[in-house]
Amino acid sequence: MSPLPSWRGELVHGLAGRGDVRWAVADLRGVVEEARVRHDLSPVAAAALGRALGGAALLMFLSTRAWARLVLEVRGDGPLGTVVAEIDDAGNLRGFVGNPRVETAAGEGLGIAAAIGRGVLKVRRESPRWGSFESQVELVTGEIGLDLAHYLEQSEQTRSAVLLGVLACPEGVAAAGGMLVELLPDAREEAIAPLERNLRALEGVSRRLEQGGLPALAEAVLAGLDHDELGRQPLRFGCRCHRDELLGKLRLLPPGDRDELVAASGEIVAECAFCGQLYRFAATELAPG
């Protein structure tokens, strides 16, 4: 499936506090809504996947290296199962949830931490130049944002705050995105103090995005600090699955397995886990060329 033609979100990054703070802020409402519709996600599943997609985007474009692809995986023992988010260097995002229809009891809110449970968070970065690097940490909260901050401290020795939010409801996604702020080495107290004060006072990441978009969230977190924008990156839901590639993999199956798959209907119907696209293959297509 080719990437969708219209951009659905944006990420902005820059410096603050006279160069002591790196920051990035992302709006992914359209991306997460696209994922919700494609995968028929319940509100809690949409919120979990939206947070993972937001975290992947922020990690990707606040990195000091130009990676080709980043994969964020949250694997817990809760009813959601695995949550996977992937982004490439062009801003194409995709992802999936192990159990997309998880519901929470009435009156309990989204319950993301309980739905994820205990487990691990993995980040894999890939580049033709530097190869592939993967590291992981144990989940400390299941809220994803706090777990990503823990990951950055443990794996990359950086002091960071990761703010992620999704305002999801049965009718759709009203807001989604987040912000990552990172203290650079030897950051001065005059940059740290106002940042910490702002983070303590911040309420409702998704509400800020819903009411004022990226500027509202960035201004709330960076209030009292000079801040400069260094770049913007459009974001969209886009999957790199392809019919010919999938057909090649099916042709590698043992003949007996292929025959079993097509026995009932005379064809194989395969679904991409990342985007929900269905591909149909007739029995005559499956014989190796």
N, C-alpha and C positions, 0 to 999 in steps of 0.2 A: 504494500500500500504506500503510495507516495504521500509526503507530508501535506497537511491541509493547507489550502491557499491563503488563509487569512491569519494574521498574527492575533494572538489571544491574550497577551500579557507583556510585561516589561520589567526589566531589572535595571537599577541605577546603582553605580558604585562610586566611591570617592574617598577623600581623606578629611579628617577633622582634628580639632585641637592642635593646630599648627604642626600637623604631621604625626601626632602621637597615636591617632586612632584611624584604623581602616574600617570602612563600612560598606554595606550593600543592602538594598531594600528591593523587594520584589512584589509585584501584584500578579497573581495567577488565577484570578477568579474565572476567567474564560477557559483556561487550561483545565482547571479542576472540574468545572461544569461539564466540559467535553468528556472527561474521564468518567464522571458520574453517569452520564447518559449511556456511554458506550458499554460500561460494565454493569449497569443497573445497580448502582451502589446504594446501600442504606446510608442514612446520615452519618452514623459513626464510622462506617467504612470510607465514605467520602472525606470525612475529616481526617482520618488517619493517612489516607493516600495523599490528600492535599498537603498535609504537613510534611510528608516525606518528599513530595515533589518540590515544595518550597525549600526544604533543607538542601536537596541536591543542587538546585539552581544557585543558591547562595554559596555553597561550597565550591561549585564549579567556577564561578566568575569572580570570587574573591581570592582564588588561588594565585600564588606567585608564579606558577608555571602554567603554560598554555596546554592543557590536556585536551585530548580529542573526545574523551567520553568519561563520564563518572556514573557509577552505580551505587546507590544507597539501598541497603537491605536491612530491614528490621525483622528479626525472626524470634517470635515469642511463643509461649505456651498457652496464650489466651485464645479465645474463639476466633479472632481475626486471622490467626496463623501468620503467614509471611506477608510483609508489605515491601514491595520493590518499586523504586523510582529510578529512572535513568534519564540523563541529559547528555546531549552532544555539544560540540563547540559552536554550532549554529543556533543553539537555543531550542532545539526540538526536544520535548519532554514526552515521556510515556511511562506507564507503570501499571501495577495490578495489586490486588489484595487476594490472599488465599481464600477467604470466605467473604464474598462481596455483600451478602445479605444479612450480616450480623446485626441484630437489633439489641437495644438496651431497654431495661424495664422502665415503665412510665415513672416520671419524676426523678430519674437518676441522671439526667443530662446525657451527654455523649459518652462519658465513661471510657475515653480512649485508653488510658493507662490499664484499666481492667480488661479491656478488649484485647490489648496486646499481650499483657502478662509479663512474665520474666523470660529473659533470653539474652540475645546479643544484637549489637548493631555493627554492621560491616560497611566499609567504604572501599570501593575499588576504583582506581584511576587508571586510564589507559592512554598511551601515546605511542605513535610510530617511532618517535625519537627516544623516549625513555623507557618504553616497555610498559608492563602492568604492575601496579603496586596495590596491595590489599592489606588492610589492618582492621581490627575489630576490638570492641570493648563490651563489657557486660552492660545490659540496660540497668540504669539506676532508678528511673521513674516510669518509663513507658510513655512519657509525654512527648517524646521525639526531640523537641527543642532543647530541653535540659540535657537529654542524652547526647545530643550533638555537641553541646558545650563541653560535656564531660569527655567526649571523644577527642575534641580539639586539644583539651588540656593534657590528656593522657598520651595521645598518639603524636601530637605535633607541638606540645609544650607551648601553647598559646592561650592567653587569658582572653576569653570571649564570652559574649552573651548571644544566644540564638533565640529569637522571638518568632514563633510560628503560630498562625491562627487560621481557622477555617470556620466560617459561619454557614453551616449546612442545615437544611431542613428538608422535609419530604418533597417540597416543591422545587428545590434546586439549591445552588450555591450562591449565597448573597455576597460573600467576600472570601478571599483566600490569599495568603501570601505571608510575608514576614520580613525580618531584618536581622542581619548579623553584624555585630560590632566587635572589633578585635583590637586589643591594646598592643602596640608595637613595643619591642624591647626598650627599656629605659624610659617608658612613658612617664611624663611629669604629673605630679599630684594635681596641678591646676587643670589638667585634662581628665584625670580619673575621677575627681570628686563630683563635678557636675554630671558626668555620665552615670555614675552610681546613683546619684540623687534622682535623675530622670528615670532610670530603670525601676527604682523602687516605687516611684509615683505612677508609672504607666499602668493603665487598666484597659484590657480588651484590645488586643492586637487586631483582631478581625473587625471589631467595631470601628476602630480608627480608619482602617482601610475602607470600610463601607461608607463612612461619612466623608472622608477627605482624600482617599487614595494614597498614593506613595508620599506626596508632600506632607500630609498630616502625620503619618507614622514617623518619617524621617525627622521632622521638626520636633516632635515630642521627645524622641530619644536623644537628639543632638542639641537641644535647647541650651543656650549659654556657651556653646562652642562654635568657633568659626568652622565652616565646613565647605568643601569644594567638591563639585561633581567632576569625575574623571572620565566617565563613559556610560553609555546606555546599551542594553542588549534586548532586542525583541525576543519574546518567548511564545511558543505555540505548542499545541499537542501535535506530535508527528511521530509516526512509527516507520521503522525501516524494514518491516517484514515485506517479503516479495514472493509472489506465486512460484516463479521459476526456481527460486532457492529452496522453497519447501518441497516442490516436486522432486528436486534432486535428492533430498533426504529420504523421501518416501521410496524412491527407486532403489535405495540402498538396503531396504528392509528385506529379510529373507522371504522367498516366494510364498512360503506357507503363511507367514504373518500377513503379507499383502492380501492373499486370497481370503483369509479370515476376515479382514477389515471390510472387504467389498462384497462378501457373500450375501449379506442381507439386502442391500439396495443397489448393488452394481457400481457403487462409487464410494469414494472416501470424502468425508467432509471434515476439514481441519479448521480450527479456530485459533487465531493468534492470541496468546495470553495477554499481550500488552495492549492491544487495541480493539479486540473483539471482532476483527475482520474474518469473515468466513470464506474459505476457499474450497471449491469442489473439484474433484479429480475423477475422471472416468477410469474404469478398469483398463481400457486400452492405452491410457497415458502412462501407466505405472510400470510397464515393462522397461527394463534398462535399454537405453538406445545403443 
